Amino acid sequence: METLTKTVNGFDQNAIAGIVTAIQNNPDIAKFELRAHNEWIDGGHNRSYIQGFYGACQEDTSRTEPFVYDSDEPPVLLGSNKGANPGEVILYGLLGCMTSAMVLLAAARGIPVEGVRSSIEGDIDLRAFLGLDPSGVKGFRQIRVTFDIQGGTSEQKEELLSLAKQSPVLHSLLNPVDVQVSLKQES
């Protein structure tokens, strides 16, 4: 007997159900270790490489070449504009994760999404970073995300917005994360 594949929002619903069932049977499948490597080039210019990760109880080898991302600063922040600055990369990552979370979780529920556009803004005051305001916040003071969802009723759009808010990157920003910083041990 042939199984029909139903795709919603570009996701195979049978594949989603299979992943959920596999995780229910073995919760370790849901544990991932994501990785990136970075090297400083010059001034504010850095280059990051993203390739391997551990997930679904195994080392992933599906990426034959690394994704390469350059980050830098604009001239007003003493850079050369060779890439988005790291704060902008956080915003990009948050927006991408929230959008993907929305459409994937909607697909899992059988909710078609016609289209999604989004924008993000984040406010940073550099005085604390520069040591000019020791009591100030060194990171984003506020981030504002706006979604423009095409199609659907107001209630459906609110449901989709609640799905976007399940983003792991959003929750990483909202909740304290244990970040450990160390020096590589010399051999």
PyMOL CGO cylinders between C-alpha atoms (Angstrom):
from pymol import cmd
from pymol.cgo import CYLINDER

trace = [
    CYLINDER, 0.00, 0.00, 0.00, 1.29, 3.42, -0.97, 0.3, 1, 1, 1, 1, 1, 1,
    CYLINDER, 1.29, 3.42, -0.97, 1.60, 6.16, 1.67, 0.3, 1, 1, 1, 1, 1, 1,
    CYLINDER, 1.60, 6.16, 1.67, 0.64, 9.63, 0.55, 0.3, 1, 1, 1, 1, 1, 1,
    CYLINDER, 0.64, 9.63, 0.55, 2.92, 12.44, 1.61, 0.3, 1, 1, 1, 1, 1, 1,
    CYLINDER, 2.92, 12.44, 1.61, 1.19, 15.60, 2.78, 0.3, 1, 1, 1, 1, 1, 1,
    CYLINDER, 1.19, 15.60, 2.78, 3.36, 18.69, 2.73, 0.3, 1, 1, 1, 1, 1, 1,
    CYLINDER, 3.36, 18.69, 2.73, 2.37, 21.77, 4.71, 0.3, 1, 1, 1, 1, 1, 1,
    CYLINDER, 2.37, 21.77, 4.71, 4.53, 24.92, 4.63, 0.3, 1, 1, 1, 1, 1, 1,
    CYLINDER, 4.53, 24.92, 4.63, 7.28, 22.94, 2.88, 0.3, 1, 1, 1, 1, 1, 1,
    CYLINDER, 7.28, 22.94, 2.88, 7.43, 20.26, 5.61, 0.3, 1, 1, 1, 1, 1, 1,
    CYLINDER, 7.43, 20.26, 5.61, 6.44, 16.61, 5.21, 0.3, 1, 1, 1, 1, 1, 1,
    CYLINDER, 6.44, 16.61, 5.21, 3.84, 15.94, 7.92, 0.3, 1, 1, 1, 1, 1, 1,
    CYLINDER, 3.84, 15.94, 7.92, 4.73, 12.22, 8.03, 0.3, 1, 1, 1, 1, 1, 1,
    CYLINDER, 4.73, 12.22, 8.03, 8.38, 13.14, 8.64, 0.3, 1, 1, 1, 1, 1, 1,
    CYLINDER, 8.38, 13.14, 8.64, 7.36, 15.52, 11.45, 0.3, 1, 1, 1, 1, 1, 1,
    CYLINDER, 7.36, 15.52, 11.45, 5.23, 12.79, 13.04, 0.3, 1, 1, 1, 1, 1, 1,
    CYLINDER, 5.23, 12.79, 13.04, 8.11, 10.32, 12.67, 0.3, 1, 1, 1, 1, 1, 1,
    CYLINDER, 8.11, 10.32, 12.67, 10.55, 12.65, 14.44, 0.3, 1, 1, 1, 1, 1, 1,
    CYLINDER, 10.55, 12.65, 14.44, 8.08, 13.30, 17.26, 0.3, 1, 1, 1, 1, 1, 1,
    CYLINDER, 8.08, 13.30, 17.26, 7.45, 9.57, 17.72, 0.3, 1, 1, 1, 1, 1, 1,
    CYLINDER, 7.45, 9.57, 17.72, 11.18, 8.80, 17.68, 0.3, 1, 1, 1, 1, 1, 1,
    CYLINDER, 11.18, 8.80, 17.68, 11.82, 11.46, 20.35, 0.3, 1, 1, 1, 1, 1, 1,
    CYLINDER, 11.82, 11.46, 20.35, 8.95, 10.17, 22.46, 0.3, 1, 1, 1, 1, 1, 1,
    CYLINDER, 8.95, 10.17, 22.46, 10.50, 6.68, 22.30, 0.3, 1, 1, 1, 1, 1, 1,
    CYLINDER, 10.50, 6.68, 22.30, 14.07, 7.93, 22.92, 0.3, 1, 1, 1, 1, 1, 1,
    CYLINDER, 14.07, 7.93, 22.92, 14.34, 11.45, 24.42, 0.3, 1, 1, 1, 1, 1, 1,
    CYLINDER, 14.34, 11.45, 24.42, 18.13, 11.47, 23.78, 0.3, 1, 1, 1, 1, 1, 1,
    CYLINDER, 18.13, 11.47, 23.78, 17.37, 11.97, 20.07, 0.3, 1, 1, 1, 1, 1, 1,
    CYLINDER, 17.37, 11.97, 20.07, 16.29, 15.54, 20.92, 0.3, 1, 1, 1, 1, 1, 1,
    CYLINDER, 16.29, 15.54, 20.92, 19.68, 16.50, 22.41, 0.3, 1, 1, 1, 1, 1, 1,
    CYLINDER, 19.68, 16.50, 22.41, 21.93, 18.50, 20.08, 0.3, 1, 1, 1, 1, 1, 1,
    CYLINDER, 21.93, 18.50, 20.08, 25.36, 20.10, 20.39, 0.3, 1, 1, 1, 1, 1, 1,
    CYLINDER, 25.36, 20.10, 20.39, 25.71, 22.91, 17.86, 0.3, 1, 1, 1, 1, 1, 1,
    CYLINDER, 25.71, 22.91, 17.86, 29.18, 24.26, 17.09, 0.3, 1, 1, 1, 1, 1, 1,
    CYLINDER, 29.18, 24.26, 17.09, 30.96, 27.14, 15.41, 0.3, 1, 1, 1, 1, 1, 1,
    CYLINDER, 30.96, 27.14, 15.41, 34.62, 28.03, 15.06, 0.3, 1, 1, 1, 1, 1, 1,
    CYLINDER, 34.62, 28.03, 15.06, 35.95, 31.55, 14.64, 0.3, 1, 1, 1, 1, 1, 1,
    CYLINDER, 35.95, 31.55, 14.64, 39.20, 33.25, 13.73, 0.3, 1, 1, 1, 1, 1, 1,
    CYLINDER, 39.20, 33.25, 13.73, 40.10, 36.91, 13.98, 0.3, 1, 1, 1, 1, 1, 1,
    CYLINDER, 40.10, 36.91, 13.98, 41.24, 38.47, 10.69, 0.3, 1, 1, 1, 1, 1, 1,
    CYLINDER, 41.24, 38.47, 10.69, 41.97, 42.17, 11.39, 0.3, 1, 1, 1, 1, 1, 1,
    CYLINDER, 41.97, 42.17, 11.39, 40.37, 45.00, 13.34, 0.3, 1, 1, 1, 1, 1, 1,
    CYLINDER, 40.37, 45.00, 13.34, 36.73, 44.06, 13.91, 0.3, 1, 1, 1, 1, 1, 1,
    CYLINDER, 36.73, 44.06, 13.91, 36.78, 41.48, 11.10, 0.3, 1, 1, 1, 1, 1, 1,
    CYLINDER, 36.78, 41.48, 11.10, 36.24, 37.84, 12.17, 0.3, 1, 1, 1, 1, 1, 1,
    CYLINDER, 36.24, 37.84, 12.17, 35.36, 34.73, 10.19, 0.3, 1, 1, 1, 1, 1, 1,
    CYLINDER, 35.36, 34.73, 10.19, 33.23, 31.91, 11.56, 0.3, 1, 1, 1, 1, 1, 1,
    CYLINDER, 33.23, 31.91, 11.56, 32.89, 28.38, 10.23, 0.3, 1, 1, 1, 1, 1, 1,
    CYLINDER, 32.89, 28.38, 10.23, 29.88, 26.18, 10.91, 0.3, 1, 1, 1, 1, 1, 1,
    CYLINDER, 29.88, 26.18, 10.91, 29.85, 22.59, 9.74, 0.3, 1, 1, 1, 1, 1, 1,
    CYLINDER, 29.85, 22.59, 9.74, 29.55, 19.65, 12.11, 0.3, 1, 1, 1, 1, 1, 1,
    CYLINDER, 29.55, 19.65, 12.11, 27.18, 19.11, 14.99, 0.3, 1, 1, 1, 1, 1, 1,
    CYLINDER, 27.18, 19.11, 14.99, 25.99, 16.29, 17.20, 0.3, 1, 1, 1, 1, 1, 1,
    CYLINDER, 25.99, 16.29, 17.20, 22.29, 15.44, 17.06, 0.3, 1, 1, 1, 1, 1, 1,
    CYLINDER, 22.29, 15.44, 17.06, 19.85, 12.55, 16.93, 0.3, 1, 1, 1, 1, 1, 1,
    CYLINDER, 19.85, 12.55, 16.93, 22.39, 10.45, 18.89, 0.3, 1, 1, 1, 1, 1, 1,
    CYLINDER, 22.39, 10.45, 18.89, 25.12, 10.76, 16.26, 0.3, 1, 1, 1, 1, 1, 1,
    CYLINDER, 25.12, 10.76, 16.26, 27.71, 13.07, 14.75, 0.3, 1, 1, 1, 1, 1, 1,
    CYLINDER, 27.71, 13.07, 14.75, 26.24, 14.73, 11.65, 0.3, 1, 1, 1, 1, 1, 1,
    CYLINDER, 26.24, 14.73, 11.65, 28.26, 14.43, 8.43, 0.3, 1, 1, 1, 1, 1, 1,
    CYLINDER, 28.26, 14.43, 8.43, 25.68, 15.80, 5.97, 0.3, 1, 1, 1, 1, 1, 1,
    CYLINDER, 25.68, 15.80, 5.97, 27.58, 19.06, 5.41, 0.3, 1, 1, 1, 1, 1, 1,
    CYLINDER, 27.58, 19.06, 5.41, 30.53, 18.45, 3.13, 0.3, 1, 1, 1, 1, 1, 1,
    CYLINDER, 30.53, 18.45, 3.13, 31.60, 22.11, 3.22, 0.3, 1, 1, 1, 1, 1, 1,
    CYLINDER, 31.60, 22.11, 3.22, 31.33, 24.59, 6.10, 0.3, 1, 1, 1, 1, 1, 1,
    CYLINDER, 31.33, 24.59, 6.10, 29.07, 27.61, 6.09, 0.3, 1, 1, 1, 1, 1, 1,
    CYLINDER, 29.07, 27.61, 6.09, 31.37, 30.64, 6.28, 0.3, 1, 1, 1, 1, 1, 1,
    CYLINDER, 31.37, 30.64, 6.28, 30.24, 33.90, 7.86, 0.3, 1, 1, 1, 1, 1, 1,
    CYLINDER, 30.24, 33.90, 7.86, 32.26, 37.10, 8.13, 0.3, 1, 1, 1, 1, 1, 1,
    CYLINDER, 32.26, 37.10, 8.13, 31.46, 39.61, 10.85, 0.3, 1, 1, 1, 1, 1, 1,
    CYLINDER, 31.46, 39.61, 10.85, 32.83, 43.13, 11.17, 0.3, 1, 1, 1, 1, 1, 1,
    CYLINDER, 32.83, 43.13, 11.17, 31.73, 46.55, 12.28, 0.3, 1, 1, 1, 1, 1, 1,
    CYLINDER, 31.73, 46.55, 12.28, 30.65, 49.59, 10.28, 0.3, 1, 1, 1, 1, 1, 1,
    CYLINDER, 30.65, 49.59, 10.28, 33.18, 52.43, 9.99, 0.3, 1, 1, 1, 1, 1, 1,
    CYLINDER, 33.18, 52.43, 9.99, 31.42, 54.40, 12.75, 0.3, 1, 1, 1, 1, 1, 1,
    CYLINDER, 31.42, 54.40, 12.75, 32.38, 51.49, 15.07, 0.3, 1, 1, 1, 1, 1, 1,
    CYLINDER, 32.38, 51.49, 15.07, 35.94, 51.35, 13.64, 0.3, 1, 1, 1, 1, 1, 1,
    CYLINDER, 35.94, 51.35, 13.64, 35.28, 48.51, 11.20, 0.3, 1, 1, 1, 1, 1, 1,
    CYLINDER, 35.28, 48.51, 11.20, 35.36, 48.02, 7.44, 0.3, 1, 1, 1, 1, 1, 1,
    CYLINDER, 35.36, 48.02, 7.44, 31.85, 46.62, 6.76, 0.3, 1, 1, 1, 1, 1, 1,
    CYLINDER, 31.85, 46.62, 6.76, 33.16, 43.18, 5.74, 0.3, 1, 1, 1, 1, 1, 1,
    CYLINDER, 33.16, 43.18, 5.74, 30.12, 41.58, 7.34, 0.3, 1, 1, 1, 1, 1, 1,
    CYLINDER, 30.12, 41.58, 7.34, 27.22, 42.19, 9.69, 0.3, 1, 1, 1, 1, 1, 1,
    CYLINDER, 27.22, 42.19, 9.69, 28.30, 42.99, 13.23, 0.3, 1, 1, 1, 1, 1, 1,
    CYLINDER, 28.30, 42.99, 13.23, 27.80, 40.27, 15.87, 0.3, 1, 1, 1, 1, 1, 1,
    CYLINDER, 27.80, 40.27, 15.87, 24.76, 42.05, 17.35, 0.3, 1, 1, 1, 1, 1, 1,
    CYLINDER, 24.76, 42.05, 17.35, 23.12, 42.03, 13.93, 0.3, 1, 1, 1, 1, 1, 1,
    CYLINDER, 23.12, 42.03, 13.93, 23.94, 38.33, 13.63, 0.3, 1, 1, 1, 1, 1, 1,
    CYLINDER, 23.94, 38.33, 13.63, 22.07, 37.68, 16.90, 0.3, 1, 1, 1, 1, 1, 1,
    CYLINDER, 22.07, 37.68, 16.90, 19.08, 39.56, 15.49, 0.3, 1, 1, 1, 1, 1, 1,
    CYLINDER, 19.08, 39.56, 15.49, 19.27, 37.58, 12.25, 0.3, 1, 1, 1, 1, 1, 1,
    CYLINDER, 19.27, 37.58, 12.25, 19.47, 34.31, 14.19, 0.3, 1, 1, 1, 1, 1, 1,
    CYLINDER, 19.47, 34.31, 14.19, 16.50, 35.22, 16.37, 0.3, 1, 1, 1, 1, 1, 1,
    CYLINDER, 16.50, 35.22, 16.37, 14.36, 36.26, 13.41, 0.3, 1, 1, 1, 1, 1, 1,
    CYLINDER, 14.36, 36.26, 13.41, 15.26, 33.12, 11.45, 0.3, 1, 1, 1, 1, 1, 1,
    CYLINDER, 15.26, 33.12, 11.45, 14.55, 30.82, 14.40, 0.3, 1, 1, 1, 1, 1, 1,
    CYLINDER, 14.55, 30.82, 14.40, 11.23, 32.46, 15.25, 0.3, 1, 1, 1, 1, 1, 1,
    CYLINDER, 11.23, 32.46, 15.25, 10.08, 32.25, 11.63, 0.3, 1, 1, 1, 1, 1, 1,
    CYLINDER, 10.08, 32.25, 11.63, 11.17, 28.61, 11.25, 0.3, 1, 1, 1, 1, 1, 1,
    CYLINDER, 11.17, 28.61, 11.25, 9.56, 27.69, 14.57, 0.3, 1, 1, 1, 1, 1, 1,
    CYLINDER, 9.56, 27.69, 14.57, 6.30, 29.29, 13.46, 0.3, 1, 1, 1, 1, 1, 1,
    CYLINDER, 6.30, 29.29, 13.46, 6.00, 27.55, 10.09, 0.3, 1, 1, 1, 1, 1, 1,
    CYLINDER, 6.00, 27.55, 10.09, 7.28, 24.17, 11.33, 0.3, 1, 1, 1, 1, 1, 1,
    CYLINDER, 7.28, 24.17, 11.33, 4.98, 24.02, 14.34, 0.3, 1, 1, 1, 1, 1, 1,
    CYLINDER, 4.98, 24.02, 14.34, 2.10, 25.27, 12.18, 0.3, 1, 1, 1, 1, 1, 1,
    CYLINDER, 2.10, 25.27, 12.18, 2.82, 22.48, 9.68, 0.3, 1, 1, 1, 1, 1, 1,
    CYLINDER, 2.82, 22.48, 9.68, 2.83, 19.92, 12.49, 0.3, 1, 1, 1, 1, 1, 1,
    CYLINDER, 2.83, 19.92, 12.49, -0.69, 21.12, 13.38, 0.3, 1, 1, 1, 1, 1, 1,
    CYLINDER, -0.69, 21.12, 13.38, -1.80, 21.12, 9.73, 0.3, 1, 1, 1, 1, 1, 1,
    CYLINDER, -1.80, 21.12, 9.73, -2.04, 24.92, 9.59, 0.3, 1, 1, 1, 1, 1, 1,
    CYLINDER, -2.04, 24.92, 9.59, -1.01, 26.29, 6.19, 0.3, 1, 1, 1, 1, 1, 1,
    CYLINDER, -1.01, 26.29, 6.19, 0.84, 29.60, 6.15, 0.3, 1, 1, 1, 1, 1, 1,
    CYLINDER, 0.84, 29.60, 6.15, 0.49, 31.73, 3.01, 0.3, 1, 1, 1, 1, 1, 1,
    CYLINDER, 0.49, 31.73, 3.01, 3.44, 34.00, 3.68, 0.3, 1, 1, 1, 1, 1, 1,
    CYLINDER, 3.44, 34.00, 3.68, 5.49, 35.56, 6.47, 0.3, 1, 1, 1, 1, 1, 1,
    CYLINDER, 5.49, 35.56, 6.47, 7.62, 38.69, 6.49, 0.3, 1, 1, 1, 1, 1, 1,
    CYLINDER, 7.62, 38.69, 6.49, 9.29, 39.95, 9.60, 0.3, 1, 1, 1, 1, 1, 1,
    CYLINDER, 9.29, 39.95, 9.60, 11.54, 42.70, 10.86, 0.3, 1, 1, 1, 1, 1, 1,
    CYLINDER, 11.54, 42.70, 10.86, 13.61, 43.17, 13.98, 0.3, 1, 1, 1, 1, 1, 1,
    CYLINDER, 13.61, 43.17, 13.98, 15.24, 46.06, 15.79, 0.3, 1, 1, 1, 1, 1, 1,
    CYLINDER, 15.24, 46.06, 15.79, 17.52, 46.01, 18.81, 0.3, 1, 1, 1, 1, 1, 1,
    CYLINDER, 17.52, 46.01, 18.81, 18.74, 48.85, 21.02, 0.3, 1, 1, 1, 1, 1, 1,
    CYLINDER, 18.74, 48.85, 21.02, 22.28, 48.90, 22.42, 0.3, 1, 1, 1, 1, 1, 1,
    CYLINDER, 22.28, 48.90, 22.42, 24.01, 51.68, 24.38, 0.3, 1, 1, 1, 1, 1, 1,
    CYLINDER, 24.01, 51.68, 24.38, 27.80, 51.30, 24.06, 0.3, 1, 1, 1, 1, 1, 1,
    CYLINDER, 27.80, 51.30, 24.06, 28.63, 53.28, 27.22, 0.3, 1, 1, 1, 1, 1, 1,
    CYLINDER, 28.63, 53.28, 27.22, 28.58, 50.19, 29.49, 0.3, 1, 1, 1, 1, 1, 1,
    CYLINDER, 28.58, 50.19, 29.49, 30.72, 48.18, 27.03, 0.3, 1, 1, 1, 1, 1, 1,
    CYLINDER, 30.72, 48.18, 27.03, 33.27, 51.00, 26.94, 0.3, 1, 1, 1, 1, 1, 1,
    CYLINDER, 33.27, 51.00, 26.94, 33.36, 51.26, 30.73, 0.3, 1, 1, 1, 1, 1, 1,
    CYLINDER, 33.36, 51.26, 30.73, 31.77, 54.72, 30.72, 0.3, 1, 1, 1, 1, 1, 1,
    CYLINDER, 31.77, 54.72, 30.72, 28.63, 53.54, 32.56, 0.3, 1, 1, 1, 1, 1, 1,
    CYLINDER, 28.63, 53.54, 32.56, 29.56, 50.72, 34.98, 0.3, 1, 1, 1, 1, 1, 1,
    CYLINDER, 29.56, 50.72, 34.98, 25.93, 50.18, 36.01, 0.3, 1, 1, 1, 1, 1, 1,
    CYLINDER, 25.93, 50.18, 36.01, 24.61, 50.08, 32.43, 0.3, 1, 1, 1, 1, 1, 1,
    CYLINDER, 24.61, 50.08, 32.43, 23.55, 47.09, 30.36, 0.3, 1, 1, 1, 1, 1, 1,
    CYLINDER, 23.55, 47.09, 30.36, 26.32, 45.74, 28.10, 0.3, 1, 1, 1, 1, 1, 1,
    CYLINDER, 26.32, 45.74, 28.10, 23.92, 43.99, 25.74, 0.3, 1, 1, 1, 1, 1, 1,
    CYLINDER, 23.92, 43.99, 25.74, 20.63, 44.67, 24.06, 0.3, 1, 1, 1, 1, 1, 1,
    CYLINDER, 20.63, 44.67, 24.06, 18.31, 46.78, 26.19, 0.3, 1, 1, 1, 1, 1, 1,
    CYLINDER, 18.31, 46.78, 26.19, 15.28, 45.89, 24.07, 0.3, 1, 1, 1, 1, 1, 1,
    CYLINDER, 15.28, 45.89, 24.07, 14.56, 43.84, 20.96, 0.3, 1, 1, 1, 1, 1, 1,
    CYLINDER, 14.56, 43.84, 20.96, 11.40, 44.39, 18.93, 0.3, 1, 1, 1, 1, 1, 1,
    CYLINDER, 11.40, 44.39, 18.93, 10.15, 41.74, 16.48, 0.3, 1, 1, 1, 1, 1, 1,
    CYLINDER, 10.15, 41.74, 16.48, 7.27, 42.41, 14.09, 0.3, 1, 1, 1, 1, 1, 1,
    CYLINDER, 7.27, 42.41, 14.09, 5.59, 39.76, 11.95, 0.3, 1, 1, 1, 1, 1, 1,
    CYLINDER, 5.59, 39.76, 11.95, 3.45, 40.39, 8.87, 0.3, 1, 1, 1, 1, 1, 1,
    CYLINDER, 3.45, 40.39, 8.87, 1.55, 37.15, 8.28, 0.3, 1, 1, 1, 1, 1, 1,
    CYLINDER, 1.55, 37.15, 8.28, -0.38, 36.87, 5.01, 0.3, 1, 1, 1, 1, 1, 1,
    CYLINDER, -0.38, 36.87, 5.01, -3.78, 35.12, 5.02, 0.3, 1, 1, 1, 1, 1, 1,
    CYLINDER, -3.78, 35.12, 5.02, -5.80, 33.77, 7.89, 0.3, 1, 1, 1, 1, 1, 1,
    CYLINDER, -5.80, 33.77, 7.89, -7.99, 35.35, 10.53, 0.3, 1, 1, 1, 1, 1, 1,
    CYLINDER, -7.99, 35.35, 10.53, -6.77, 37.51, 13.42, 0.3, 1, 1, 1, 1, 1, 1,
    CYLINDER, -6.77, 37.51, 13.42, -7.15, 34.50, 15.72, 0.3, 1, 1, 1, 1, 1, 1,
    CYLINDER, -7.15, 34.50, 15.72, -5.07, 32.30, 13.41, 0.3, 1, 1, 1, 1, 1, 1,
    CYLINDER, -5.07, 32.30, 13.41, -2.37, 34.98, 13.20, 0.3, 1, 1, 1, 1, 1, 1,
    CYLINDER, -2.37, 34.98, 13.20, -2.25, 35.17, 17.02, 0.3, 1, 1, 1, 1, 1, 1,
    CYLINDER, -2.25, 35.17, 17.02, -1.87, 31.38, 17.14, 0.3, 1, 1, 1, 1, 1, 1,
    CYLINDER, -1.87, 31.38, 17.14, 1.00, 31.56, 14.63, 0.3, 1, 1, 1, 1, 1, 1,
    CYLINDER, 1.00, 31.56, 14.63, 2.61, 34.31, 16.70, 0.3, 1, 1, 1, 1, 1, 1,
    CYLINDER, 2.61, 34.31, 16.70, 2.42, 32.06, 19.79, 0.3, 1, 1, 1, 1, 1, 1,
    CYLINDER, 2.42, 32.06, 19.79, 4.16, 29.31, 17.80, 0.3, 1, 1, 1, 1, 1, 1,
    CYLINDER, 4.16, 29.31, 17.80, 6.95, 31.73, 16.83, 0.3, 1, 1, 1, 1, 1, 1,
    CYLINDER, 6.95, 31.73, 16.83, 7.43, 32.46, 20.54, 0.3, 1, 1, 1, 1, 1, 1,
    CYLINDER, 7.43, 32.46, 20.54, 8.44, 28.81, 21.07, 0.3, 1, 1, 1, 1, 1, 1,
    CYLINDER, 8.44, 28.81, 21.07, 11.75, 29.54, 19.31, 0.3, 1, 1, 1, 1, 1, 1,
    CYLINDER, 11.75, 29.54, 19.31, 14.77, 28.04, 21.12, 0.3, 1, 1, 1, 1, 1, 1,
    CYLINDER, 14.77, 28.04, 21.12, 16.84, 31.13, 20.24, 0.3, 1, 1, 1, 1, 1, 1,
    CYLINDER, 16.84, 31.13, 20.24, 14.17, 33.41, 21.72, 0.3, 1, 1, 1, 1, 1, 1,
    CYLINDER, 14.17, 33.41, 21.72, 14.16, 31.35, 24.93, 0.3, 1, 1, 1, 1, 1, 1,
    CYLINDER, 14.16, 31.35, 24.93, 17.98, 31.44, 25.02, 0.3, 1, 1, 1, 1, 1, 1,
    CYLINDER, 17.98, 31.44, 25.02, 17.78, 35.24, 25.06, 0.3, 1, 1, 1, 1, 1, 1,
    CYLINDER, 17.78, 35.24, 25.06, 14.90, 35.40, 27.56, 0.3, 1, 1, 1, 1, 1, 1,
    CYLINDER, 14.90, 35.40, 27.56, 16.38, 32.96, 30.07, 0.3, 1, 1, 1, 1, 1, 1,
    CYLINDER, 16.38, 32.96, 30.07, 19.85, 32.96, 31.59, 0.3, 1, 1, 1, 1, 1, 1,
    CYLINDER, 19.85, 32.96, 31.59, 22.17, 30.56, 29.75, 0.3, 1, 1, 1, 1, 1, 1,
    CYLINDER, 22.17, 30.56, 29.75, 25.22, 29.03, 31.43, 0.3, 1, 1, 1, 1, 1, 1,
    CYLINDER, 25.22, 29.03, 31.43, 27.98, 30.38, 29.18, 0.3, 1, 1, 1, 1, 1, 1,
    CYLINDER, 27.98, 30.38, 29.18, 31.42, 29.09, 30.13, 0.3, 1, 1, 1, 1, 1, 1,
    CYLINDER, 31.42, 29.09, 30.13, 34.47, 30.92, 28.76, 0.3, 1, 1, 1, 1, 1, 1,
    CYLINDER, 34.47, 30.92, 28.76, 37.94, 29.40, 28.99, 0.3, 1, 1, 1, 1, 1, 1,
    CYLINDER, 37.94, 29.40, 28.99, 41.39, 29.32, 27.42, 0.3, 1, 1, 1, 1, 1, 1,
    CYLINDER, 41.39, 29.32, 27.42, 42.42, 26.34, 25.31, 0.3, 1, 1, 1, 1, 1, 1,
    CYLINDER, 42.42, 26.34, 25.31, 44.86, 24.18, 27.26, 0.3, 1, 1, 1, 1, 1, 1,
    CYLINDER, 44.86, 24.18, 27.26, 48.28, 24.07, 25.63, 0.3, 1, 1, 1, 1, 1, 1,
    CYLINDER, 48.28, 24.07, 25.63, 49.53, 20.62, 24.72, 0.3, 1, 1, 1, 1, 1, 1,
]
cmd.load_cgo(trace, "trace")
